[in-house]
Amino acid sequence: MSRDPLVVGNVVGDVLDPFVRSATMRVSYGNKELTNGCELKPSMVAVEPRVEIKGRNSRILYTLVMVDPDAPSPSNPTKREYLHWLVTDIPETSNASYGNEIVSYESPRPTAGIHRFVFILFRQSVCQTMYAPGWRQNFNTRDFAAAFNLGDPVAAMFFNCQRENGCGGRRYQAVSGWM
């Protein structure tokens, strides 16, 4: 049985086919570095993350995709995959802010259940020109990669997120007893 978090979290299967990681991607929201399967609150992911690509050759370019395969709910993902962010032409040795943002970052706001939010990185063979009308709902990472000749992913990461309760993100515990 595989211990790969992408397999355990059903990212491989639901979003991606098995692939061999050949690039290093680092994702952080503020000072919180992402690890596969970690849990983040919507308030923590409201602003686009910093996505860094490690390497030595700034002439190598990458495409970054961020999707929610559990939209609108994990039990009924009729909008699988919902596209939250798409950036092309990111130079190796830099971060996503140096790329070409095709679809602007939309912060995760799950309304029901625990959602997985997946970052997928593809190595580009050439500089990409894309037009993305209506790509938010029912995006398909596999079809997208095939349409733009991106091949297999070179890195992927995911986090879990669920709706914060109505108490400003704080959870209150009932206290019983006499005062």
Buried (B, 14 or more C-beta within 10 A) or exposed (E): EEEEBBBEBEBBEBBBEEBEBEBEBBBEBEEBEBEBBBEBEBEBBEEBBBBBBEBEEEEBBBBBBBBBBBBBBBEEBEBBBBBBBBBBBBBBBBBBEBBBBBBEBBBBEBEBBEBBBBBBBBBBEEEBEBEEEEBBEEBBBEEBBEEBEBEBBBBBBBBBBBBBEEEEEEEEEEEEEEE
